[in-house]
Amino acid sequence: MNAVKNALILLLILLALVFAVQNPEPVDLRFLLYTDPPLRLPLFVVVFLALLAGIVVTALVQSLGRLRLQRTIRRQQQTITELEQALKVAGAAGQDAGAGPGPRAGPISQGGTPDD
């Protein structure tokens, strides 16, 4: 699997190099208030910067989602611990009183007695 991953990475790098060689023309960049003089960069640099910005934004969004999920998991684990403790306390209280679970209630047959 590592060989496939490395081959794909190498292929992407080669494609990026081909793109860079075929698109060296400078382009003028203007953004919001930065308009004069325009920033002149090769086209491949602009595309790679846009790709990098997308990767960073995606990583930030994923990190925020992961933090939210971890917080939810922590709360649910705390609830589970509290419920397990309450169950132990309830079980111990039931054993101390000598009371076990009550008789099994089943459906009533036509004769008026519970079915076993």
C-alpha positions in Angstrom: 0.0 0.0 0.0 2.9 2.3 0.7 4.2 1.8 -2.8 0.8 2.9 -4.3 0.7 5.9 -2.1 4.3 6.9 -3.0 3.5 6.4 -6.7 0.5 8.7 -6.5 2.4 11.4 -4.7 5.2 11.1 -7.3 2.6 11.4 -10.1 1.0 14.5 -8.5 4.4 16.1 -8.2 5.2 15.4 -11.8 1.9 16.8 -12.9 2.5 19.9 -10.9 5.9 20.3 -12.5 4.5 20.0 -16.0 1.8 22.5 -15.1 4.5 24.9 -13.8 6.6 24.6 -16.9 3.7 25.1 -19.2 2.3 28.2 -17.4 5.2 30.5 -16.6 3.4 33.6 -17.9 3.1 36.4 -15.3 -0.4 37.5 -14.3 -1.6 40.6 -12.6 -3.2 40.1 -9.2 -5.6 42.6 -7.7 -7.5 41.8 -4.5 -9.8 44.0 -2.6 -7.9 47.2 -1.8 -4.6 46.0 -3.2 -5.1 47.0 -6.8 -2.3 49.5 -7.8 0.3 48.4 -8.7 -1.0 44.9 -9.3 1.1 42.1 -8.0 2.7 40.2 -10.9 3.3 36.5 -10.3 3.6 33.5 -12.7 0.3 31.7 -13.2 1.5 28.4 -11.6 2.4 30.3 -8.4 -1.1 31.8 -8.2 -2.7 28.4 -8.7 -0.4 26.8 -6.1 -1.1 29.5 -3.6 -4.9 29.1 -4.1 -4.5 25.3 -3.7 -2.4 25.9 -0.5 -5.1 28.3 0.9 -7.8 25.7 0.2 -5.8 23.0 2.0 -5.3 25.3 5.1 -9.0 26.3 5.2 -10.0 22.6 4.9 -7.6 21.6 7.7 -9.0 24.3 10.0 -12.6 23.3 9.4 -11.7 19.7 10.0 -9.9 20.6 13.2 -12.9 22.5 14.5 -15.2 19.6 13.7 -12.9 17.1 15.4 -12.7 19.3 18.5 -16.5 19.4 18.6 -16.7 15.6 18.3 -14.1 15.1 21.0 -16.1 17.3 23.3 -19.3 15.3 22.6 -17.4 12.0 23.2 -16.1 13.3 26.5 -19.6 14.4 27.7 -21.0 11.0 26.7 -18.3 9.1 28.5 -19.0 11.2 31.6 -22.7 10.3 31.3 -21.9 6.6 30.9 -19.6 6.7 34.0 -22.3 8.5 36.0 -25.0 6.0 34.9 -22.7 3.0 35.7 -22.1 4.4 39.2 -25.8 4.9 39.7 -26.5 1.4 38.6 -23.9 0.0 41.0 -25.5 2.0 43.9 -29.0 0.8 42.9 -27.8 -2.8 42.7 -26.1 -2.6 46.0 -29.2 -1.1 47.6 -31.4 -3.8 46.2 -29.1 -6.6 47.5 -28.9 -5.0 51.0 -32.7 -4.9 51.2 -32.9 -8.6 50.1 -35.2 -7.6 47.3 -34.4 -9.1 44.0 -36.2 -8.4 40.8 -39.9 -8.9 41.1 -41.9 -11.7 39.6 -41.9 -11.8 35.8 -44.9 -10.3 34.4 -46.0 -12.0 31.2 -49.1 -11.8 29.0 -52.3 -13.0 30.6 -53.8 -16.1 29.1 -57.5 -16.5 28.6 -57.8 -18.4 31.9 -56.7 -15.2 33.7 -53.3 -16.5 34.9 -49.8 -15.4 33.6 -48.2 -17.6 31.0 -44.9 -19.2 31.8 
